[in-house]
């Protein structure tokens, strides 16, 4: 099915342009309310709504409330809150669904909606397709005047989420004496992140904690770890933790200011979990984008790397289907499914610190668990999404990729994929040395593009 609204991670677009308007949010509220009301076992169904700190968040929050209350839903409003907190609170507070208003790592002018079921998991493709139909063609199911819902603000949501995070790691985790730089990206974690690490005993140097509605993700956070790295070196910190705008991913840097991406975090934490009998299924789940060095390392300690298409939702689906409990993306979405139902930057950061303390290792040691294969990517920009899909699906593209993959053999790999947010086809080559990457990437891009 061709999707009009839902992309790889919910609905997303530029606020007040195209379809991303208050009218859409109103219709999403009504459609999702109608859809989940049929599944609810509660006499008065409830939705939990959180948001990040974009200026347009107010507009979409109120529009969603109007939509949900008009079909008889009560709304629990938790205000600025990380995406994983919304997922957790949805199931913890027995809501029928949860919605996070955010465009994640995108700039302030964009916004979006991520929808969680009552179990705290993101919706499946099938659920999203059902909602796509209802958003445009929902039958008139407005509530009677005496059945209209109401909205209440939940004041203790931050504290609930913080205690969940603390209870998800070693109960003896004591960060006393540690100096940590925390960059909240002027986003949804601007209150909770620094407070969480401080309450566990750390001395916290704060960055990105002054949101103004416009500066979310702007030259800060996980997209710009150089700021965190500079602060780590200037303040002699033990490590830095940078989150993205909605707090579902993180990038770490070590005491030397060297960046540690999601693959290295997965290698360190996955190895630790395996060593202590905590890793289920004998594998870590990652996406097509994860480095071959990670795969090689896991194989050396008797573990498999299960690859999925890009998107933490697909990582989570593979984990559930295969009985695995740890996975993520190189971009920093890390999922610890014994505790969480989606990527959680703060939880992953705490788990990394738990491993540091338990192993008595510095961040620089854990952050170099494997030697990464060099990797480069070219983008082929097309006129529209249909052109990108056609290029991806062509026999010529498949033949060119197959030939390059065969030539590289076990010393590298080729990945060609369509962007879920732009009319782009991304061409990536990874190999044991940069000379091989350079040799193949330009030629491969020319062949596909020509």
C-alpha positions in Angstrom: 0.0 0.0 0.0 1.3 3.5 -0.9 1.5 5.6 2.3 0.2 9.2 2.4 1.0 10.0 6.0 3.1 7.3 7.7 6.8 7.0 7.0 9.5 4.9 8.6 8.9 6.3 12.0 5.3 7.6 12.3 4.0 10.8 10.7 6.4 13.6 10.0 6.6 16.8 8.0 7.1 20.6 8.1 4.6 22.2 10.5 1.8 24.1 8.8 2.9 23.0 5.3 1.6 20.1 3.2 -0.4 17.6 5.3 1.4 18.4 8.6 -1.4 20.8 9.9 -3.6 21.0 13.0 -6.4 19.6 10.8 -4.4 16.4 10.3 -3.7 16.1 14.0 -7.5 16.5 14.7 -8.3 13.8 12.2 -5.5 11.5 13.6 -7.0 11.9 17.1 -10.5 11.0 15.8 -9.2 8.1 13.7 -6.9 6.7 16.3 -9.6 7.1 18.9 -12.2 5.3 16.8 -9.6 2.5 16.0 -8.5 1.9 19.6 -11.9 2.4 21.2 -13.0 -0.8 19.5 -10.1 -2.6 21.1 -10.4 -1.0 24.6 -11.7 -3.0 27.6 -12.1 0.2 29.6 -15.4 2.0 30.2 -13.7 5.3 29.3 -10.8 4.9 26.9 -7.6 6.9 27.5 -4.8 8.3 25.4 -1.5 9.5 26.9 0.1 12.4 24.9 3.6 13.7 25.2 5.7 16.1 23.2 9.1 17.6 22.7 9.8 21.3 22.9 9.1 22.6 19.3 7.1 25.7 19.0 4.5 23.9 17.0 4.0 21.3 19.7 1.4 23.4 21.4 -0.7 23.5 18.3 -0.6 19.8 17.6 -1.2 18.9 21.2 -4.4 20.9 21.4 -5.5 19.6 18.0 -5.0 16.0 19.1 -6.9 16.6 22.4 -9.8 18.1 20.4 -9.8 15.0 18.1 -9.6 12.4 20.9 -12.1 14.1 23.3 -14.6 14.5 20.4 -14.8 10.7 20.0 -15.1 10.1 23.8 -11.4 9.7 24.9 -9.9 11.1 28.0 -6.4 12.6 27.5 -3.5 12.3 29.9 -1.0 15.1 29.1 2.5 14.7 30.2 4.1 17.7 28.5 7.7 17.7 27.3 8.8 14.1 27.7 11.2 11.7 25.9 9.6 9.3 23.4 10.6 6.2 25.4 9.0 7.8 28.5 5.7 8.0 26.5 6.0 4.4 25.5 6.7 3.4 29.1 4.0 5.5 30.7 1.4 4.4 28.1 1.6 0.8 29.4 2.4 1.7 33.0 -0.7 3.9 33.3 -2.8 1.4 31.3 -3.7 3.9 28.6 -5.3 2.5 25.4 -2.6 4.2 23.3 0.1 6.8 23.5 1.2 9.6 21.1 4.5 11.4 21.0 4.5 14.7 19.2 8.0 15.0 17.8 10.1 15.0 14.6 13.0 13.4 16.5 16.4 14.6 15.2 14.8 17.0 12.6 15.1 20.8 12.9 12.4 22.8 14.8 10.3 23.6 11.8 9.4 19.9 11.4 7.0 18.0 13.6 5.3 14.7 13.7 3.5 12.0 15.6 4.6 8.6 16.8 1.9 6.3 18.0 2.2 3.5 20.5 -0.3 0.7 21.3 -1.4 -0.1 24.9 1.6 -2.5 25.2 4.0 0.4 24.6 5.2 -0.9 21.2 5.1 1.2 18.0 2.3 0.3 15.6 2.8 -2.4 13.0 2.7 -1.7 9.3 -0.8 -3.2 9.2 -2.1 -1.0 12.0 -0.7 2.1 10.3 -2.4 1.1 7.0 -5.7 0.8 8.9 -5.2 4.3 10.3 -4.2 5.7 6.9 -7.7 4.7 5.6 -9.5 6.1 8.7 -7.7 9.4 8.7 -9.3 10.3 5.4 -12.4 8.2 5.4 -13.6 7.8 9.0 -17.3 7.4 9.4 -19.2 10.0 11.7 -18.6 8.6 15.2 -18.6 11.7 17.3 -19.4 11.2 21.0 -22.7 12.3 22.4 -22.5 15.5 24.5 -22.4 13.6 27.8 -19.7 11.3 26.5 -17.2 13.8 25.3 -13.8 13.2 26.9 -11.7 15.5 29.1 -8.0 16.3 29.4 -5.8 16.3 32.5 -2.2 17.1 33.1 0.0 14.4 34.8 2.4 16.2 37.2 4.5 13.3 38.3 5.3 11.8 34.9 9.0 12.8 35.0 9.5 11.2 38.4 7.8 8.0 37.2 10.1 7.7 34.2 13.2 8.5 36.2 12.4 5.7 38.7 11.8 3.3 35.8 15.3 4.1 34.4 17.0 3.6 37.8 15.2 0.3 38.4 16.3 -1.0 34.9 20.0 -1.1 35.8 22.1 -2.5 38.5 20.5 -1.4 41.8 23.9 -0.6 43.2 24.9 1.7 40.3 26.6 4.6 42.1 28.1 7.3 39.9 29.7 9.2 42.8 33.0 10.6 41.7 32.2 10.5 38.0 32.1 13.6 35.9 29.7 13.4 33.0 28.8 15.8 30.2 25.1 15.5 29.3 23.9 17.2 26.1 20.1 17.2 25.9 19.9 18.7 22.4 17.6 21.5 23.7 15.0 18.8 23.4 12.6 16.6 25.3 15.2 15.4 27.9 16.2 18.9 28.9 14.8 18.4 32.4 15.1 14.7 33.0 18.6 13.8 31.7 20.9 15.9 33.9 18.7 15.3 36.9 18.8 11.5 36.5 22.6 11.3 36.4 23.0 13.8 39.2 20.6 11.8 41.4 22.8 8.7 40.9 25.8 10.6 42.2 27.6 12.1 39.2 28.9 15.6 38.8 27.0 16.7 35.7 28.1 19.3 33.1 25.0 20.3 31.3 24.6 21.2 27.6 21.5 21.8 25.5 19.2 22.4 28.4 17.8 25.8 27.4 15.1 25.1 24.8 13.3 28.1 23.2 11.1 26.3 20.7 13.5 26.9 17.9 16.9 25.5 18.9 16.1 21.8 19.3 18.9 19.8 17.6 20.6 23.0 16.4 24.4 22.4 16.6 23.9 20.2 19.7 22.9 16.7 20.8 23.5 13.4 19.1 23.7 15.0 15.6 26.6 17.3 16.7 28.7 15.3 19.2 31.7 17.5 18.6 30.3 20.0 21.2 30.0 17.3 23.8 33.5 16.0 23.0 34.9 19.5 23.4 33.3 19.9 26.8 34.5 16.5 27.9 38.1 17.4 27.2 37.8 20.9 28.6 36.3 19.7 31.9 38.3 16.5 32.2 35.1 14.4 32.3 34.9 10.6 32.3 32.5 10.5 29.3 29.9 12.5 27.5 26.3 11.5 26.6 24.5 13.3 23.8 20.8 12.7 23.2 18.6 13.6 20.2 15.6 15.9 20.3 13.1 13.3 21.5 15.6 11.3 23.6 15.3 7.9 21.9 18.9 7.7 20.8 22.3 8.7 22.1 25.9 9.0 21.1 28.7 8.7 23.7 32.2 10.1 23.7 35.1 8.8 25.9 37.4 10.6 28.2 39.6 11.5 25.3 36.8 13.2 23.4 36.5 10.3 20.9 33.0 9.6 19.6 31.4 6.2 20.4 28.6 5.3 18.0 25.7 2.9 18.5 27.7 0.0 17.0 30.5 0.3 19.5 27.9 0.6 22.3 26.2 -2.6 21.1 29.5 -4.4 21.0 30.5 -3.4 24.6 27.1 -3.9 26.2 26.3 -7.0 24.1 29.6 -8.6 25.0 29.0 -7.9 28.7 25.5 -9.3 28.6 26.8 -12.4 26.9 29.6 -12.8 29.4 27.2 -12.7 32.3 24.5 -14.9 30.7 22.1 -12.0 30.2 21.9 -12.0 26.4 19.0 -14.0 25.0 19.0 -15.9 21.7 22.7 -15.9 21.1 22.5 -12.8 18.9 22.4 -9.0 18.7 19.8 -7.4 16.3 20.9 -4.5 14.2 20.1 -2.9 10.8 21.7 -3.1 7.4 23.7 0.0 8.3 25.7 -1.6 11.2 29.4 -2.0 10.5 30.9 -5.3 9.4 33.4 -4.9 12.2 30.6 -5.3 14.7 29.5 -8.5 13.0 33.1 -9.8 12.9 33.5 -9.1 16.7 30.3 -10.8 17.6 31.1 -13.8 15.6 34.5 -14.0 17.4 32.7 -14.5 20.7 30.1 -16.9 19.4 27.3 -14.5 18.7 25.3 -13.7 15.5 24.3 -10.4 14.2 20.7 -10.4 12.9 20.2 -7.6 10.4 16.9 -5.8 9.6 15.8 -2.9 7.4 16.6 0.6 8.7 14.4 1.8 11.6 14.4 0.9 15.3 10.8 -0.3 14.9 12.0 -3.1 12.6 14.8 -4.0 15.1 12.2 -4.3 17.8 10.0 -6.5 15.6 12.8 -8.8 14.8 13.7 -9.0 18.5 10.2 -10.0 19.5 9.9 -12.5 16.7 13.2 -14.2 17.5 13.3 -13.9 21.3 16.3 -11.6 21.4 16.7 -8.9 24.1 19.3 -6.5 22.8 19.7 -4.6 19.6 19.8 -1.2 18.0 21.2 1.0 15.3 24.6 2.6 14.6 22.8 6.0 14.8 22.3 5.4 18.5 18.9 3.8 18.9 19.5 1.1 21.5 16.8 -1.3 22.7 17.0 -3.2 25.9 13.7 -5.2 25.6 13.9 -6.7 29.1 12.9 -3.2 30.2 11.8 -1.0 27.3 9.6 -1.3 24.2 11.6 1.2 22.0 14.9 2.9 21.7 15.8 4.7 24.9 18.9 7.0 25.0 18.9 7.5 28.8 18.5 3.8 29.5 21.2 2.9 27.1 23.5 5.5 28.6 22.9 4.1 32.1 23.6 0.5 30.8 26.9 1.7 29.3 27.8 3.2 32.7 26.8 0.0 34.4 29.2 -1.9 32.2 32.0 0.7 32.9 31.6 0.3 36.6 31.3 -3.5 36.6 34.3 -4.0 34.4 36.4 -1.2 35.9 37.0 0.0 32.4 37.3 3.5 31.0 35.0 4.6 28.2 37.8 4.6 25.7 38.4 0.9 26.3 34.7 0.0 25.9 34.4 2.4 22.9 37.0 0.5 20.9 35.7 -3.0 21.4 36.1 -3.7 17.6 38.0 -2.2 14.7 35.4 -0.6 12.4 35.5 -1.2 8.6 35.8 2.1 6.6 32.5 3.1 5.2 31.3 5.8 2.7 28.0 6.8 1.3 26.8 8.7 -1.7 23.3 10.1 -2.2 21.5 10.0 -5.5 18.8 12.7 -5.4 15.7 12.0 -7.5 12.8 14.3 -8.5 10.2 12.5 -6.3 9.7 9.3 -4.2 8.3 7.4 -7.2 11.5 7.9 -9.2 13.5 6.8 -6.2 11.4 3.6 -5.9 11.7 2.9 -9.6 15.5 3.2 -9.4 15.7 0.9 -6.4 13.5 -1.7 -8.1 15.2 -1.7 -11.5 16.9 -4.8 -12.8 19.9 -2.7 -13.7 20.4 -1.5 -10.1 20.2 -5.1 -8.8 22.7 -6.3 -11.4 25.2 -3.6 -10.7 24.9 -4.2 -6.9 25.3 -8.0 -7.3 28.4 -7.6 -9.5 30.0 -5.2 -7.0 29.2 -7.4 -4.0 30.6 -10.4 -5.8 33.8 -8.5 -6.5 34.2 -7.4 -2.9 33.5 -11.0 -1.6 34.1 -11.3 2.1 36.2 -8.2 2.3 33.3 -5.8 2.1 29.7 -5.2 1.2 27.5 -2.9 -0.8 24.2 -1.5 0.4 21.8 0.5 -1.7 18.6 1.7 -0.1 15.8 4.3 -0.5 15.4 7.0 2.0 12.2 7.0 4.0 12.1 10.8 4.4 13.5 12.2 1.1 13.5 11.3 -2.6 17.0 9.8 -2.3 18.7 6.5 -3.1 21.7 6.0 -0.7 24.7 4.0 -2.0 27.0 2.7 0.7 30.2 0.8 0.3 32.1 -0.8 3.3 35.4 -2.7 3.1 38.4 -3.6 5.1 40.4 -0.7 3.8 39.5 2.8 2.5 41.2 2.2 -0.9 38.7 -0.6 -1.7 35.8 1.7 -0.6 37.0 4.6 -2.8 37.6 2.2 -5.7 34.1 0.9 -5.7 31.9 3.7 -4.5 32.3 6.3 -7.3 32.1 3.7 -10.0 29.0 2.0 -8.4 27.2 5.4 -8.0 27.9 6.3 -11.7 26.6 2.9 -12.9 23.4 3.1 -10.9 22.8 6.8 -11.7 23.6 6.4 -15.4 
